[in-house]
Amino acid sequence: MAYIITDACASCGACADQCPVSAIAEGDGKYEINPDVCVSCGACADQCPVGAIEEG
């Protein structure tokens, strides 16, 4: 299942830099994960300094 970014996102971009399939892009007020591209590897969640990324 794809990961999701919650409203706790600080918009730092650390997650996007770690995504091996470029599934993360800056959205309106926070970063967003494209569920059709996400491979559920968890690399983004490991890098999030505020713990805003969860398994969807």
TANORJO-V417715 format. One record per residue. N is the residue number from 1. RES is the residue in one letter. PHI is phi in radians with two decimals (* if undefined). OMEGA is omega in whole degrees, -180 to 180 (999 if undefined). D_FIRST is the distance of its C-alpha to the first C-alpha in Angstrom with 2 decimals. Layout:
{{N	RES	PHI	OMEGA	D_FIRST} {N	RES	PHI	OMEGA	D_FIRST}}
//
This chain:
{{1	M	*	-178	0.00} {2	A	-1.17	175	3.81} {3	Y	-1.42	176	6.63} {4	I	-2.27	177	9.51} {5	I	-1.88	-177	13.20} {6	T	-1.44	179	15.40} {7	D	-1.19	177	19.07} {8	A	-1.31	-179	20.16} {9	C	-0.94	179	19.64} {10	A	-1.67	179	23.04} {11	S	0.97	-180	22.60} {12	C	-1.47	178	23.70} {13	G	1.51	-179	21.61} {14	A	-1.03	-179	20.97} {15	C	-1.16	-177	17.22} {16	A	-1.09	180	18.02} {17	D	-1.16	-176	20.52} {18	Q	-1.65	-176	18.14} {19	C	-1.25	-177	15.37} {20	P	-1.29	-179	16.20} {21	V	-2.06	178	15.03} {22	S	0.94	-179	16.46} {23	A	-1.54	-175	13.47} {24	I	-1.96	179	15.08} {25	A	-2.44	178	18.26} {26	E	-1.21	180	20.71} {27	G	-1.92	-179	20.50} {28	D	-1.46	178	22.96} {29	G	1.58	178	23.59} {30	K	-2.81	176	20.41} {31	Y	-1.39	-179	18.00} {32	E	-2.32	179	15.00} {33	I	-1.86	177	11.84} {34	N	-1.36	-176	11.67} {35	P	-1.15	179	8.22} {36	D	-1.36	-178	10.10} {37	V	-1.87	-178	11.04} {38	C	-0.99	179	8.44} {39	V	-1.86	176	8.00} {40	S	0.99	-179	6.17} {41	C	-1.42	179	9.75} {42	G	1.49	-179	10.59} {43	A	-1.04	-179	13.94} {44	C	-1.17	-178	13.99} {45	A	-1.09	180	13.50} {46	D	-1.16	-177	16.30} {47	Q	-1.66	-176	18.56} {48	C	-1.22	-178	18.32} {49	P	-1.29	-179	21.79} {50	V	-1.98	177	21.15} {51	G	1.15	-175	17.82} {52	A	-1.53	-176	16.36} {53	I	-1.93	-177	12.81} {54	E	-2.28	173	10.31} {55	E	-1.19	-178	6.75} {56	G	-1.54	999	6.05}}
//
